[in-house]
Amino acid sequence: MTGRLTAVAGRWAVVAAFVAGVTAVLGLLPLISGRDPALTVLRARSTEREPDAEALAAVRRELGLDAGPAGLLRQWFSGAVHGDFGRSWVSGEPVGARVAEALGVSATLTAFAVLVAIAVMALLVTRTLVRAVNGRRDDSRNGVAAVLAGLPEFVLGALFVVLFAVRLRWLPTSGWNDLGNAVLPAVALGIPAGAVLGVIARDAVRDAASAPWLRAWTAAGIRRRVIGLAVLRRASSVVAEQLGLLFAGLFGGAAAVEVVFAVPGIGRLAVNAAIAQDVPVVRTCVLVILVVGVAASGIGGLARRVLLGPAAEAEALTTAPPASRLSSRPWRWILAIVVAAAVIAYGLWRDPFAVELTARLQPPSLTHPMGTDALGRDVLARLSHGAVHTALLALAVTVTTAIIGVLVGLAARRPSAAAALVNALPAVVIALVFAATAGPGWSGAVAAVVATGWAPLAGHARSLAAEQRDSSYLVASRALGASSWHLTTRHVLPAIVPAVVRNACVRLPSVALALATLGYLGLGAQPPEPEWGLLIAEGMPYVERAPWTVLFPAAGLIALGLAASSLATRVR
């Protein structure tokens, strides 16, 4: 009992330390950036007034900047305890009211997005579940899931606006007046997230269907409905924790979609406030996002324990031994690589920066196989040059996050508070910290994505490792004297790595998109660099007139998802 209380106290100590540390860093961001926050506030309030010494001193006194870093933090923490989060440095409005309004919007949008994600996951996993109940294994590939996971959220949003709002006029284009405004952004957010959940759920169903107890139940003549519910419950124990992380991630990271649809959510509010160095708003937004992330993660972990029931406590879980096989027909993989390499090589011979205003927005032709953009630049050239940066950088980040996720998942015996907090923190906010201290660039964008991308993989690895450790054959191995190192390296690690690698591979397009989004916000690649995300952003204003400016870069991300899925099947 004492050990459990100590573990709980340690967990909450980590939560408190992380929240305090992140809040302090963001609160001191204007000071550690080397810029004068008083000058920033004065320019934001009035572009006509000259920033003389008297005006700057008045702003410093009003905001309490003359109290120093410690005084600023003390004032904010003291006010937060009493529910007073201060006033915006830019608008002068109370922060609490603005954040509360944005909180309700984001919570509603995230709830609808999670429902969409669950529906997409159900569609992707139904066949596997039906085959498992009938005693057959589903070895089909995850091509559909990879395509859906590779769809950029803000591109989906832009296409939905053009089709359903502008052309068909079924739904509003932007704003937040009623629940109708939540449909398009929720679908845009939920489809890629549901695809990732679908991969995790299919793996969980396959593992449950391969367990010895399922064959015993089938031989005993137990009804298929009962078997199906049992398989679903066992697989849901893995998915439940990921749902908690998903809610936290969508709640804090929906800024891009909120910008496309002009949704006044908390992600958009936090990004705009951080760019404007509106520290009181940033502090409060981050605090709310972290609290929601911790709560969602805790509910997911609790749901997992409830779904597993007494079996986990009694260490009576059974799992199928890990099996390895290479996918058949490798010629398809080789052919795809050859075709992609040929297209990229052909585009690399072209100049991605050559501007030809007389050839603006030309459709695909023999001269320009993928058309031209708004400045007459060749889309094929920019797509090919961007592939080298986007794809290779995303691959490096994915490998790094997978390694960190597996190591953290193996080390964590309980749901990680740090993972929940990191997953709840948008990469944009971390990128702003790096950009403010070291300047915008690839290094800050990569560090931000790595800093947040390991959390869902660590949660997945921890769930799988916990089930392996609670399984009966590992309990027997420990009773026979096997060391923890032996069990971890010879049994647990080989069992969890394939599933985590598949999860990481399906997330690879999301990593590329995260890097692209940071570039679009000015925190990564800078124009006129031919980066895929920038290509999509530059083409979005012309998506109705010149759809090729968006479709070809988006197709590159989708192709990346298909390649990742094919690679994942080879480590099954």
ABEGO torsion letter per residue (X at the ends): XAAAAAAAAAAAAAAAAAAAAAAAAAAAAAAAAGBBAAAAAAAAABAABBBBAAAAAAAAAAAGAAAEAAAAAAAAAAAAAAGBAEBBAAAGBBAAAAAAAAAAAAAAAAAAAAAAAAAAAAAAAAAAAAAAAAGBBBABBAAAAAAAAABBAAAAAAAAAAAAAAAAGABBABEBABAAAAAAAAAAAAAAAAAAAAAAAAAAAAAAAABAAAAAAAAAGBBAAAAAAAAAAAAAAAAAAAAAAAAAAAAAAAAAAAAAAGBBBAAAAAAAAAAAGBAAAAAAAAAAAAAAAAAAAAAAAAAAAAAAEAAAAAGABBBBBBBBBBBBGAAAAAAAAAAAAAAAAAAAABBAABBBAAABGBBBBAABAAEBBAAGBBAAAAAAAAAAAAAAAAAAAAAAAAAAAAAAAAABABBBAAAAAAAABBAAAAAAAAAAAAEBEAAAAAAAAAAAAAAAAAAAAAAAAAAAAABAAAAAAAAAGBBAAAAAAAAAAAAAAAAAAAAAAAAAAAAAAAAAAAAAAGABBBOABBBAAAAAAAAAAAAAABAAAAAAAAAAAAAAAAAAAAAAAAAX
